[in-house]
Amino acid sequence: MISKKDFEQKDRLIKGINDSGYFKISVVKTTDVIKTARKKHGLSMLNTVLLGRSMTAAMLLSSELKGEERIQVRLEGNGPVNLIVAEANRVGEIRGYSGNPGATLEHGSESASLKDGLGVGLLTVRKTLYNEAEPKTSTIKLVEGNVTDDIAYYLVQSEQIASAILLDVGIDEEGAVSEAGGILIQRLPDAPDQVMKNLQEKMLDFESVSQLLADGHYIDDIMHEAANPYKVKELDRQPVDFFCRCSRKRFVNTLAMLSLKELEEIREEGQELVCHFCNEKYYVGQNEIDELYKQKKTRLN
């Protein structure tokens, strides 16, 4: 049974607004989300930080969406990690995966840094919105490959909103995730330019979110500390979790969409299907695939 203290410190997102209407701010704790992702995918330390930051970024960006609208953050490069994909929606469901979950950097290289994990590549942000026939997609070059600076650059280039963002995954001496979370501050229309400049400068020297969480500061405290000296009031808060909506039924429905020829090629054997996002495995037996083949053949005749 979860204790009262643990319940109060669960992963959540809080959203606030400046009393004068100058900016909005979101703070999220993603510690358990990142720990779950690491366990599900067997992530290396390098992947834990990169995917953890990406999942945290996706949740912060989705805080601006409505209902079950969702956002996907995709970073693809020529480094050993190759690919990072993170998705989140407004109701607090987060999921993600790495193209090479066990990837590491070369030991002994003094010049190796986090950005070498992804290398040269692209960042794509995809929004699935209500009343939009197609997702809205923006793609930019990776500027640093550390996720934080890349998302910041995306906000300037694609969203064209003055912003400040911090993404942090803390790793302890034993290589385990200590705490994780992030902050997003965005200027509102007609706000004085100097207000946002002051907050952006403050974020450059702001203490890491993971350390603040480790020291007992919860998302409420961090929101007020990040906004200080400006006053903010809470607009909303919600729990966040690693959650994937995959199911065996969905995978069977996907197989049913294969062509008759494709079904014929696999009808003599079962299929093990794996969800990229949560690594859950589903087995569809030979008899079931054979039945899908017969049904499709009947419909086509």
C-alpha positions in Angstrom: 0.0 0.0 0.0 1.4 3.4 -1.0 2.1 5.7 2.0 0.6 9.2 2.3 4.0 10.8 1.7 4.7 8.7 -1.4 1.2 9.6 -2.8 1.8 13.3 -2.2 5.1 13.1 -4.0 3.9 11.1 -7.0 4.7 12.1 -10.6 2.5 15.0 -11.5 2.4 18.1 -13.6 1.4 21.6 -12.3 0.5 24.5 -14.6 0.4 28.1 -13.5 0.1 31.6 -14.8 1.7 34.9 -13.8 -0.7 37.2 -11.8 0.0 40.0 -14.3 -0.6 37.7 -17.3 3.0 38.0 -18.5 3.8 34.2 -18.8 2.6 30.7 -18.1 4.7 28.0 -16.4 4.5 24.2 -16.2 6.5 22.0 -13.9 6.5 18.2 -14.1 8.0 15.4 -12.0 8.7 12.3 -14.2 10.8 10.2 -11.8 8.7 7.0 -11.9 7.9 7.5 -15.6 11.6 7.4 -16.4 12.3 4.5 -14.1 9.5 2.5 -15.7 10.8 3.3 -19.2 14.3 2.2 -18.2 13.0 -1.1 -16.8 10.7 -1.9 -19.7 13.3 -1.2 -22.4 16.6 -2.1 -20.6 18.0 1.3 -21.3 21.6 2.2 -20.9 22.5 5.3 -18.9 22.9 7.3 -22.1 19.5 6.3 -23.3 17.9 6.8 -19.9 19.0 10.5 -20.0 18.1 11.1 -23.6 14.7 9.3 -23.6 14.0 10.6 -20.1 14.5 14.2 -21.2 12.4 13.6 -24.4 9.5 12.1 -22.4 9.6 15.0 -20.0 9.7 17.5 -22.9 6.7 15.8 -24.5 4.7 16.0 -21.3 5.5 19.7 -20.8 4.6 20.5 -24.4 1.4 18.5 -24.2 0.3 20.6 -21.2 -0.8 23.2 -23.8 -3.1 20.7 -25.6 -6.7 19.8 -24.9 -8.3 16.5 -23.8 -6.7 13.5 -25.5 -4.7 15.6 -28.1 -1.2 14.3 -28.2 2.3 15.3 -29.1 5.2 13.2 -30.4 8.9 14.2 -30.0 11.2 12.4 -32.4 15.0 12.8 -32.5 16.9 10.9 -35.2 20.6 11.1 -35.8 23.8 9.3 -37.0 25.0 8.6 -33.4 24.9 5.2 -31.6 21.4 5.8 -30.1 20.0 6.4 -33.6 16.5 7.2 -32.6 14.5 8.5 -29.7 10.7 8.7 -29.8 8.5 10.1 -26.9 4.8 10.7 -26.9 2.4 12.3 -24.3 -1.1 13.6 -24.2 -3.0 16.1 -22.1 -4.4 13.5 -19.8 -0.9 12.6 -18.6 -0.1 9.4 -20.5 3.5 9.2 -21.5 5.4 6.5 -23.5 8.6 6.3 -25.5 11.4 4.1 -26.8 14.9 4.2 -28.2 16.1 2.8 -31.5 19.2 1.3 -29.8 18.3 1.0 -26.0 21.7 -0.5 -25.0 23.8 2.1 -26.8 26.8 3.7 -25.0 29.6 6.1 -25.7 33.2 5.0 -26.1 34.9 4.7 -22.8 38.1 6.7 -22.3 37.2 9.4 -24.9 37.7 12.7 -23.1 35.8 14.6 -25.8 32.7 12.3 -25.6 29.5 14.1 -24.5 25.8 13.5 -24.3 25.2 15.0 -27.7 27.4 12.3 -29.3 24.6 9.8 -28.5 22.4 11.2 -31.2 25.0 12.9 -33.3 24.0 14.9 -36.4 20.3 14.6 -37.2 16.8 16.0 -37.0 14.1 16.8 -34.4 10.5 16.4 -35.4 7.6 17.5 -33.3 4.2 16.1 -34.3 0.9 17.3 -32.9 -2.3 15.3 -33.3 -5.1 17.9 -32.6 -8.9 18.0 -32.6 -10.5 19.3 -35.7 -7.3 18.8 -37.8 -7.5 16.2 -40.6 -3.7 15.7 -40.5 -1.2 16.0 -37.7 0.8 19.3 -37.6 4.5 18.5 -38.0 7.6 20.7 -37.6 11.2 19.5 -38.3 14.4 21.2 -37.5 18.1 20.2 -37.3 19.5 19.0 -34.0 21.5 21.9 -32.6 23.1 20.1 -29.7 21.7 16.6 -29.5 21.2 16.9 -25.7 17.4 17.3 -26.1 17.1 20.4 -23.8 18.7 22.8 -26.2 17.1 21.2 -29.2 13.6 21.7 -27.7 14.4 25.2 -26.8 15.5 25.9 -30.4 12.3 24.3 -31.7 10.2 26.6 -29.5 12.0 29.6 -31.0 12.0 28.5 -34.6 8.7 26.7 -35.0 6.5 27.9 -32.2 8.0 31.4 -32.3 7.3 31.9 -28.6 9.9 33.3 -26.2 10.5 30.4 -23.8 12.7 28.9 -21.2 13.0 25.1 -20.6 14.8 22.8 -18.3 14.9 19.0 -18.7 16.6 16.9 -16.1 17.2 13.3 -15.4 19.3 12.7 -12.3 21.6 9.7 -12.1 23.1 8.6 -8.7 26.5 7.1 -8.0 25.2 3.6 -8.6 23.8 4.6 -12.0 20.2 4.5 -11.0 17.6 7.3 -11.7 17.4 9.5 -8.6 14.8 12.1 -9.7 13.6 13.5 -13.0 11.5 16.4 -14.1 11.3 19.7 -16.1 10.2 23.3 -16.3 8.7 25.2 -19.2 8.0 28.9 -19.1 6.4 30.7 -22.1 5.8 34.4 -22.7 2.2 35.5 -23.2 1.0 38.1 -25.7 1.8 41.8 -24.8 4.1 40.8 -22.0 7.2 43.1 -21.5 10.2 41.6 -23.3 12.3 42.2 -20.2 10.2 39.8 -18.1 11.0 36.9 -20.3 14.7 37.9 -20.6 15.0 37.9 -16.8 13.4 34.4 -16.5 15.6 33.0 -19.3 18.7 34.3 -17.7 17.6 32.9 -14.3 17.1 29.5 -15.9 20.7 29.4 -17.0 21.8 29.2 -13.4 18.8 27.6 -11.9 19.5 24.5 -9.8 18.8 21.2 -11.5 15.2 19.9 -11.1 16.4 16.5 -10.0 18.4 18.0 -7.2 15.5 20.2 -6.1 13.2 17.1 -6.0 15.9 15.1 -4.1 16.1 17.9 -1.6 12.3 17.6 -0.9 11.0 20.5 -3.1 7.9 19.4 -4.8 6.5 20.8 -8.1 4.6 23.6 -6.3 7.8 24.8 -4.7 9.8 24.6 -7.9 7.1 26.5 -9.8 7.3 29.4 -7.4 11.1 29.3 -7.2 11.4 29.3 -11.0 9.0 32.3 -11.4 10.4 34.4 -8.5 10.3 37.4 -8.2 7.1 37.2 -10.2 4.0 35.8 -8.6 2.1 32.9 -10.1 -1.1 31.1 -9.3 -2.0 27.5 -10.0 -4.3 26.8 -13.0 -4.3 23.0 -13.0 -2.5 19.9 -11.9 -2.7 16.3 -13.0 -1.0 12.9 -12.4 1.4 11.6 -15.1 2.2 8.0 -15.8 4.1 5.7 -18.3 1.0 4.4 -20.1 0.6 2.7 -23.5 -2.7 1.9 -25.1 -1.4 -1.0 -27.1 -3.4 -4.3 -26.8 -3.5 -7.7 -28.4 -6.8 -6.8 -30.1 -5.1 -3.8 -31.8 -2.3 -5.9 -33.1 -4.8 -8.5 -34.4 -6.7 -5.7 -36.2 -3.4 -4.6 -37.7 -2.7 -8.1 -39.1 -6.3 -8.1 -40.5 -5.3 -5.1 -42.7 -2.5 -7.0 -44.4 -3.1 -8.0 -48.0 -4.2 -11.5 -48.9 -0.8 -12.3 -50.2 0.9 -11.1 -47.0 -1.5 -13.1 -44.9 -0.9 -16.2 -47.0 2.9 -15.9 -46.4 2.5 -16.0 -42.6 -0.7 -18.2 -42.2 1.4 -21.4 -41.6 3.0 -20.0 -38.4 2.1 -17.8 -35.4 3.4 -14.3 -35.0 5.0 -12.6 -32.0 4.4 -8.9 -32.1 6.2 -6.4 -30.0 5.1 -2.9 -29.2 7.9 -0.4 -29.8 6.6 2.0 -27.1 6.3 -0.3 -24.1 8.0 -3.5 -25.2 4.9 -5.6 -24.5 4.8 -8.8 -26.4 1.7 -10.4 -28.0 1.4 -13.8 -29.6 -1.1 -14.4 -32.4 -1.5 -18.1 -33.1 -1.5 -19.9 -36.5 -5.2 -20.8 -36.3 -6.1 -17.1 -35.7 -4.0 -15.9 -38.7 -5.4 -18.7 -40.9 -8.9 -17.5 -39.9 -8.0 -13.9 -40.8 -6.8 -15.2 -44.2 -10.0 -17.1 -44.9 -12.2 -14.1 -43.9 -10.3 -11.8 -46.2 -10.4 -14.3 -49.1 -14.2 -14.6 -48.6 -14.7 -10.8 -48.7 -12.6 -10.5 -51.9 -14.5 -13.2 -53.8 
